[in-house]
Amino acid sequence: MKEYCSAAFRNVDDKEFEAMLACRCMRERRYGRGDTIFRSGDRVHEIGVVRSGSVHIENSDLWGNRSILGNIEAGQVFAETYALCGEPMMVDAVAAEESVVLFIDLHVLLNAANYGKTWYPKLLQNLLAISTQKNLVLSQRIFCTTAKTVRGRLLTYLSAQALKNGSNEFAVPFDRQQMADYLNLDRSALSKELCRMRDEGMLVFHKNSFRLIRLGT
């Protein structure tokens, strides 16, 4: 059970987890960087739990323009909303690096035959908590892309990362192109603005590591 540490299994004990496994509702699969796990338009009945690596939730238009909506790290869950509501996916789930994903079939687990199982209400509560947290994450991205300037978006995003990590020194889960996609910016414009902010003494960075500097301190 410990090897499956995830919010999806919070408060589920080993005996309950074994009972869930006995339903034959779980499978694992390994993906290479850039592999598509779920595609826009898919109707899914499984949620994905990232065992290792990370997954990007992306939106691409017909002309190939891409936006990264979120980053799903090890232990986190994706596609739960689509698996629960049965609507076609409006996004792609793509492996951001070599990753292992555990798939959980909600059609099997949430079948009426399992209503009386002790793990059933725990799973529902966990899925509700996960969905609520995802709403907060999506709201944060909206805040980051609302600013009209490149600097405004960077300041919002980097400030949020500092708050999340509890430190002015942190690493972000994106490379430059991915950060540009997340913030809906041109990569060259983003890189130029980061360099300006560095030259003005606002921050120091190396690849995806940042240290924010409070002016006047």
C-alpha positions as CSV (number, residue, x, y, z in Angstrom):
1,M,0.0,0.0,0.0
2,K,2.8,2.4,0.8
3,E,4.1,2.2,-2.7
4,Y,0.8,3.6,-4.0
5,C,1.0,6.8,-1.9
6,S,-1.6,9.1,-3.4
7,A,-4.4,11.4,-2.4
8,A,-6.8,8.9,-4.1
9,F,-6.1,6.4,-1.3
10,R,-6.0,8.7,1.7
11,N,-7.4,6.9,4.8
12,V,-7.7,3.7,2.9
13,D,-6.0,0.9,4.9
14,D,-4.0,-2.0,3.6
15,K,-6.9,-4.4,3.9
16,E,-9.3,-2.1,2.1
17,F,-6.7,-1.5,-0.6
18,E,-6.3,-5.2,-1.2
19,A,-10.1,-5.4,-1.5
20,M,-10.0,-2.7,-4.2
21,L,-7.2,-4.6,-6.0
22,A,-9.4,-7.7,-5.9
23,C,-11.9,-5.9,-8.1
24,R,-9.3,-6.0,-10.9
25,C,-9.8,-2.3,-11.6
26,M,-6.2,-1.2,-11.7
27,R,-3.4,-1.4,-14.2
28,E,0.0,0.2,-14.8
29,R,1.7,1.5,-17.9
30,R,5.0,3.2,-18.6
31,Y,5.2,6.2,-21.0
32,G,8.2,8.0,-22.7
33,R,8.6,11.7,-22.7
34,G,6.0,13.3,-25.1
35,D,3.8,10.2,-25.2
36,T,0.0,11.0,-25.2
37,I,-1.8,9.2,-22.4
38,F,-5.3,10.6,-23.0
39,R,-6.3,12.7,-26.0
40,S,-8.8,15.4,-26.5
41,G,-12.1,13.9,-27.5
42,D,-11.6,10.6,-25.6
43,R,-14.3,9.4,-23.3
44,V,-12.5,7.9,-20.3
45,H,-13.7,5.8,-17.3
46,E,-10.3,5.6,-15.7
47,I,-8.4,8.1,-13.6
48,G,-4.6,8.3,-13.8
49,V,-2.3,8.3,-10.7
50,V,1.3,9.3,-11.5
51,R,3.5,6.7,-9.9
52,S,6.7,8.3,-11.2
53,G,7.6,11.1,-13.5
54,S,5.1,13.9,-14.3
55,V,2.2,14.6,-16.7
56,H,1.2,17.8,-18.4
57,I,-2.4,18.7,-19.1
58,E,-2.4,20.5,-22.4
59,N,-4.8,22.2,-24.8
60,S,-3.9,22.4,-28.5
61,D,-5.9,24.1,-31.2
62,L,-6.3,22.9,-34.9
63,W,-3.3,25.0,-35.9
64,G,-1.0,23.3,-33.4
65,N,-0.8,26.1,-30.8
66,R,-0.3,24.6,-27.4
67,S,-1.1,25.8,-23.9
68,I,-0.1,23.9,-20.7
69,L,-2.9,24.0,-18.2
70,G,-1.3,22.1,-15.4
71,N,1.5,19.8,-14.2
72,I,0.7,16.6,-12.5
73,E,3.5,15.3,-10.3
74,A,4.1,11.9,-8.7
75,G,1.3,10.9,-6.4
76,Q,-1.2,13.2,-8.0
77,V,-4.3,12.3,-10.0
78,F,-5.6,13.4,-13.4
79,A,-8.7,12.9,-15.6
80,E,-10.9,12.4,-12.5
81,T,-13.5,14.9,-13.7
82,Y,-13.9,13.3,-17.1
83,A,-14.0,9.8,-15.7
84,L,-16.8,10.8,-13.3
85,C,-19.0,12.9,-15.7
86,G,-18.5,10.8,-18.9
87,E,-18.0,13.9,-21.0
88,P,-15.4,13.9,-23.9
89,M,-12.0,15.2,-22.8
90,M,-11.3,18.8,-23.8
91,V,-7.5,18.4,-23.1
92,D,-4.6,16.1,-23.7
93,A,-2.7,14.3,-20.9
94,V,1.0,14.0,-22.1
95,A,4.0,12.5,-20.3
96,A,6.4,15.4,-19.5
97,E,9.2,12.9,-18.9
98,E,9.5,9.1,-18.6
99,S,6.6,8.2,-16.4
100,V,4.7,5.3,-14.8
101,V,0.9,5.8,-14.5
102,L,-1.5,3.7,-12.4
103,F,-5.0,3.6,-14.0
104,I,-8.0,3.1,-11.8
105,D,-11.3,2.1,-13.4
106,L,-14.1,4.1,-11.7
107,H,-16.8,2.2,-13.6
108,V,-15.8,-0.9,-11.6
109,L,-15.0,0.7,-8.3
110,L,-18.1,2.9,-8.1
111,N,-20.5,0.1,-9.2
112,A,-23.6,-0.2,-7.0
113,A,-22.3,-3.6,-5.9
114,N,-19.6,-1.8,-3.9
115,Y,-21.8,0.7,-2.0
116,G,-21.4,-1.2,1.2
117,K,-17.7,-1.5,1.1
118,T,-15.8,0.4,3.8
119,W,-13.4,1.9,1.3
120,Y,-16.3,3.3,-0.9
121,P,-17.1,6.5,1.0
122,K,-13.4,7.2,1.5
123,L,-12.8,7.0,-2.3
124,L,-15.7,9.4,-3.0
125,Q,-14.4,11.8,-0.3
126,N,-10.9,11.7,-1.8
127,L,-12.1,12.3,-5.3
128,L,-14.1,15.3,-4.1
129,A,-11.1,16.7,-2.4
130,I,-8.9,16.1,-5.5
131,S,-11.5,17.9,-7.7
132,T,-11.7,20.8,-5.4
133,Q,-7.9,21.2,-5.3
134,K,-7.8,21.0,-9.1
135,N,-10.2,24.0,-9.2
136,L,-7.8,26.0,-7.1
137,V,-4.9,25.1,-9.4
138,L,-6.9,26.1,-12.5
139,S,-7.9,29.4,-10.8
140,Q,-4.2,30.1,-10.1
141,R,-3.4,29.7,-13.8
142,I,-6.2,32.1,-14.6
143,F,-4.6,34.6,-12.2
144,C,-1.2,34.1,-14.0
145,T,-2.5,34.7,-17.5
146,T,-4.8,37.6,-16.6
147,A,-2.0,40.2,-16.5
148,K,-1.5,42.0,-19.8
149,T,2.3,42.2,-19.7
150,V,5.0,39.6,-19.8
151,R,6.4,40.8,-16.5
152,G,3.0,40.9,-14.8
153,R,2.4,37.2,-15.7
154,L,5.9,36.2,-14.5
155,L,5.6,38.1,-11.2
156,T,2.2,36.4,-10.5
157,Y,3.5,33.0,-11.4
158,L,6.8,33.2,-9.6
159,S,5.2,34.8,-6.5
160,A,2.7,31.9,-6.4
161,Q,5.6,29.4,-6.6
162,A,7.4,31.0,-3.8
163,L,4.3,30.9,-1.7
164,K,3.6,27.3,-2.6
165,N,7.2,26.3,-1.6
166,G,7.4,28.5,1.5
167,S,10.6,30.0,0.2
168,N,12.0,32.6,-2.2
169,E,14.2,29.8,-3.6
170,F,12.5,27.1,-5.6
171,A,12.4,25.0,-8.8
172,V,9.5,25.2,-11.2
173,P,8.2,22.1,-13.0
174,F,8.7,23.6,-16.5
175,D,11.5,24.3,-18.9
176,R,11.4,27.7,-20.7
177,Q,9.2,26.6,-23.6
178,Q,6.8,24.9,-21.2
179,M,6.7,27.9,-18.9
180,A,5.9,30.1,-22.0
181,D,3.1,27.6,-22.9
182,Y,1.7,27.7,-19.4
183,L,1.7,31.5,-19.3
184,N,0.5,31.9,-22.9
185,L,3.6,33.8,-23.8
186,D,6.2,33.7,-26.6
187,R,9.3,31.9,-25.4
188,S,11.7,34.6,-26.6
189,A,9.6,37.4,-24.9
190,L,9.6,35.4,-21.7
191,S,13.4,34.8,-21.8
192,K,14.1,38.5,-22.5
193,E,11.9,39.6,-19.6
194,L,13.5,37.1,-17.2
195,C,16.9,38.6,-18.2
196,R,15.7,42.1,-17.6
197,M,14.4,41.2,-14.2
198,R,17.7,39.5,-13.4
199,D,19.6,42.6,-14.5
200,E,17.4,44.8,-12.4
201,G,18.2,42.6,-9.3
202,M,14.7,41.2,-8.9
203,L,15.7,37.5,-9.2
204,V,18.5,35.0,-10.0
205,F,17.8,31.9,-12.0
206,H,19.6,28.9,-13.5
207,K,17.5,26.7,-15.8
208,N,14.3,26.0,-13.8
209,S,15.7,27.1,-10.4
210,F,14.8,30.6,-9.2
211,R,15.6,32.9,-6.2
212,L,13.5,35.9,-5.8
213,I,15.0,39.1,-4.3
214,R,13.0,41.6,-2.5
215,L,14.0,45.1,-3.7
216,G,15.2,47.4,-1.0
217,T,16.4,44.6,1.3
